[in-house]
Amino acid sequence: MAKRSATLIAALSAGNFVIGMGAFVVIGMLAPVSEGLSVTPADAGLLLTIYALAYALGSPLGVAFTGALERRHVLLGGLGLFALAALLATLATSLEVLLIARVFGALGAGLFTPVAAGVALAVSAPGAEGRTLARVFFGLTLAQVTGVPAGSWLAYAFGWQAAFAVVVVLAVMAWIALWNLVPRGIAFQVNGLGTLRRALLDIPGMVAVLFTATFLGAIYIMLTYLALLLDERMGLGRDGVTLVLVVYGLGAVIGNLLGGRLNDRIGSYRTLVVLCVVQLCCLPLFSYLPVPLALLLLLVFVSAVFGWAFMAPQQARLVGLRPARQAVVLSLNAAAIYVGTAVGSSLGSLALAGLGLDALGWCAGLAMLGTLAHLLASRRIQPESA
């Protein structure tokens, strides 16, 4: 039984890997998409924006509407929808069709990821819930390290459709594995629209949740167009962009570990303040490219470490603020990730169109200053422990 549960959790993590690769692979292939579809890079950036908006709106509603359905059906349905959307993206011949595919992909992902966490908790041993969730969500982090750079390499080498085609194949493989592994009749707590409504009306709680959106929004002003920046200002082609994205992904993995350690040592609030300050120092530097490659890799690595370190302390902070409603609050926090992604990529598009590529770093830095103000203000609204 324990071996089967471990295999199921590994398959759920693999499903999250596919979701993460399919969601963020566009970061590394905006140039091939814009060239292939004859659109501007700013228009190609909408692929990330529309996905993020659809996930942020669709995931909480989708989870609420399917709250009483069999978990196996919702899980497989969400991953199946994601696979079909990736197939539509592979066959798309216009930006409009590609955007539609991204919307449906986000809706599928918005069902799969939170339900996968619930299934994993249902089969985990008592007292091992935290480690189980870490294993399930490891797939999303791994997608940053290997999936996104690999997708970028495929897009430059064989065309952007090849990256989506690989996502289709991987999604089908994960779906088949989960079809065989996910048990029927999993016991779960029913959460409906009433639970969601009460959480949304909790103003201090929502202000705390939305820090996730403002923090990631500031980062994604620059990150959405990082590959384009590397191409235009550093002269990096396929291999160079892939290398930088790999370094960024490694920084993200280390950041996840660092965030937990900092949270345990100095508390969630102080940790988040430190992360904001480091990002304030890093983000404006991207406006001064080109620089030596070694310095660029160091900047990208540090920015990734102190960017992706935010999740553990932010989740710990939210659970501490609303322990009786932690499942719903964490679901809203996941949606806030994509709100931030959407807002950040949209602001980045505006900055790119109106101010040019070199303004992205400074715009991101100014947005991070607003993020720090948000964090300080949220503590004044509702005092919290350090």
N, C-alpha and C positions, 0 to 999 in steps of 0.2 A: 504493500500500500504506500509506504513511504517513498519507495523508488518510483512508483507511478506518479505520485504527487510532485516529486522533483522533476520528472520528465515533463509533466504538464506545465510547471512553472517555467522551465526552460523554453518550452514552445510558446508560452505567453510572452516571454522576453523577446523571442525571435519575431513574434508578431509586432511587438513595439518597435523592433529594429526596422522592419519594413515600413511601418507608419512613419517613423522618424526620417528614414531615407526619402520616402515619397513626399513628405511635407517640405523638407528643407533642401532637397537636391537642387532646386531652382536657384539657390544662392550662388552656386558655382557655375551656372550655365546661362546667365542672363545675356552674355554676349552672343553665344551660338543661337539662342532663341530669337534675339532681336534681329540678327542677320538672316536666319532661316525664314522668319515670318515677315521680314521687311517692316519692322516696327522699331520705335525708339527704345533705348534701354530703360527710360522712365516708364514707358508703357509695359515693357516686359516685367518690370518690378511689380506690376499689379498682380502677377501670378502668386506672389507671396502675400500681398495685401488681401486679396479676395479669399484666399484659403484661410487666412487668420480670422477674418471677419465671420466667415461661414462656420468655422469651428467654435468661435467664441459665442455666437448666437445659437448655433444648433446643438452643441454638446449638452449644456444644462437642460434645454428643452427636450432634447431627444432622450436623455437619461430619465427625465421626469415622466415623459409620456410612456416610456417602455418599462417603468419602474416595477410593474406587476407581472411582466412577462418572464418566461423561463430564461435564465441567464445564458444557457447554451445557445438558444436561438438568437438572442440579441448580439452575443459575441460573434457568432458566425455570420450573422446578417451584416454587421458593421464591417467586418473584414472583407466579406464578399462584395459589398458596395464599394469599398476602397479599391479592390482589385479591378472591378469594372470601370471605375473612374480612371484608373491608371491606363487601362486599355484604350479608353476614349482619348486620353491625352496622347497616347502613342500614335493614334490614327488622325489626330487633329491637323488640319491644314490652315487654320486661321487662329488668330489670338482669341476671338470670341468663343470658339469651340473649346479651346484650351482652358479658358476661364471657367466655362461651364463644367468641364471635367474636374477642375480644381475645387469647385463648390461641392460637388457630389463626393469627391475624395475626402474633403474636410468633414462632411456629415458622417461618413463611414468611420473615419478615425475618431470622431467625437463620441461615437457609441462604443468603439472597441476599447480604447485605452482605459476609461474609468471602469468599465465592466470587467476588463481583464484584472484590474486591481481587486475588485470584489471577489472574483472567482479564486484568485490566488489566496486571499485571506480566508476564504471558506475551506480551502484544503490544507492550509498551513497548520503546523503544530502549535498548541498553546504556548505563548511566550516567544514565538519566533516571527511574529507579525512584521516587525520592522525589517528584519533581514529578508523576509519573503518579498516585501514591497521593493526593497532595494534591488533584489535580483530581477524582479519583473521590469522595473524601470531602467535597469542597466541597458536594455536593448536600445532605448532612446538615446542614451549617452553614447553607446557604441556606434550608433548611426552617425553621430557627429564626427567620430574619429575615423571611421572607415567608409561608411555608406555615402556620405556627402562628397568626400574627395573622389571616391571611385565613380560616382555619378558624374562629377565634373569632368573627370578624365574621359569617360565614355562619350560625354556630350561633345567635347572638343575633338575626339578621335573619330567618332562614327556618326555624329549628329545628335541633337538633343532627344530625338525620339528613342534612341538606343537606351538612354538612361531610364526613361519611363517603361520601356519594354522589360528591362531587368527587374524593375519594381513589380510588374505584372507577374513575372515568373516566380519571384520570391513570395509574393502575396498568395499565389495559388498553392505553393508548397506549404506555407504556414497554415493556410485554411485546411488543407488535407490533414496535416498533423493534428490540428485542434479538433477536427471532426472526429478523429479516432481517440482523442485523449480527454476531451471535456466531458465530465459525467452529466447525466440527466438528473433532474430533481435536486439541484444544489439549493440549500437553504440560504435565504438572504433577507435582509431587512428592506421592506418596501418603502421607498421614498417617492412621494408624489409632488404635485405642483404646490401643495400647501406648504411643504417643508422649504421648497425653493423660494416661495413668496416671502415667508418669514425671514429668511436669510437676506433677501434683497432689501427688505425694509429696515434692516439693522444698519443704520447709517455709520456709526463708529466702526463696526465690523467690516463694512464694505470699503470704507476709506483705507483700512489696513490691508484688505485684499488687493485693492487697486494699486498699492505700491508695486506689486509685481508688474503691472502694466506700464507704469511710468519708468521703472528701472529698465525693463527690456525694451521699451519704446525708444529710450535714449540710445541704447546700444545698437538697435536695428536701423536707426537712421544711417549709420555707417556700414553695419554688417551686411545689409541687403545688397549694397553695391561694392562690397569688398573685392570681389573677383574683377569687376569692371575697373576699379581703382588700380588694382595690381596690373591689369592688362595695359591700361592707358598710361599710368605714371611710372610704373616700374619696368614695363616692357616684358612682363612675364607671360609666357604662353601657356599651353596645356600643362606641361610638367611643372612649371613654376607655380602656377595657381594651385595645382594639386598639392604640392609640397607645403605651401602656406596653409591650406585648409587642413592638412594632416596635423601640422603643428598646432593649429587652433583647436582641433579636436582633442589632441593630447592634453592641452591646457584645460579644456572643459572637463575631462575626466579627473585630472588632479584637483581642479577647482571644486568638484563635487565632494571630494574627500576633505579638502581644506575647509570648506564651509562647515561641515559637521564638527571638525576639531575646534575651529574658532568659536562655534556656537557653544560647545561644551566648556570652553575656557573663559570666554568673556561675555557670554550671553548673546541672544539673538539681536537685540537692538544695537548694541555696540558693534557687533559684526557687520550689520548692514550699513552702519555709518562708515566703517572702514572701507567697505567695498565701494560705496559712492565716492569717497575721497580719492581712492586709487583710480577709479574710472575717470574722474574729473581731470586727473593728470595724464591719463593715457589717450583718451579719445581725441583731443585736439591735435595730437601729434600726427594723426593720419592726414592732416591737411598739409603736411610738409614733405610729402613724398615727391621725388625719389630720395631714398637713403640707402646706405649699404645693405645688402641682403641680410647679413647677420644681425644688424640692428633692427631691420624689419621683422625678422623671425622672433627676436626677443620681445619687441613691442606687441606682436600678435599673441605670443604665448602669455605674457603677463596680463594682457587685456582679457584673454579667455579665462585664465585662472580666476581672476578677481571679478569676472562677469558671472560665470557659472557656479561660483561658490555661494550665490545668493539663495539657492532653492532650499537647502536644509534649514538655515536660520529663519527664512521667511515662513516655511511650513511650521517650524517649531513655534514661532511667534504667533501664528494664527491659531494653532491648536491650544496654546496657552491662553489666548484671549477668549476663545469660544469652545471650550472642551466638550460641552454637551451637544454641539452641532458640528463636530469636526469633519465628518464625512462630507456634508454639504459644503462647508467652507473650503475644504481642500478641492472639491470639484469646481467651485467658483474660482479658486486660485489657478487651477489648470486652464480654465477659460480665459482668465486674465493674462496668461502667458500669450495667448493668441491675440487678445486685444492689443497688448503691447507690441506684438509683432506687426499687426496691421497698422496701428497708428505710426509706429516708427518707420515702416517701409513707405507709408504715404508721405510722411514729412520728409523722408529722404528723397522721394520722387520730386516733391515740390522744391526742395533745396537744389537738387540736381538740375531741374529745368530752369529755375530762376537765378541761382547763384553760381552754378557750375560745380564740377567734381571736387575741386579743392576746398569747397566750403563745407563738405560733409563732416569732417572731423570737428570743426568748430561748432557747427550746429548740434552735433551729438553732445559735445561738452556742455553747451548751454542747456540742453535738455536734461543732462545729468544734474546740473545745478538745481533745476526745478525739481528733480527727483529727490534730492537731499532735502529741499524745503518741504516736500510732501511728507517725507519720513518724520521730520521734526514736528510738522503740524499734526500728524496723526497721533503722535505721542501726547500732544497737548489736549487733543480731543478726548483721548482715553488713555490715562497714565498706564504704563506697563512696566514690568520688570526689565532690568538691563539685559 
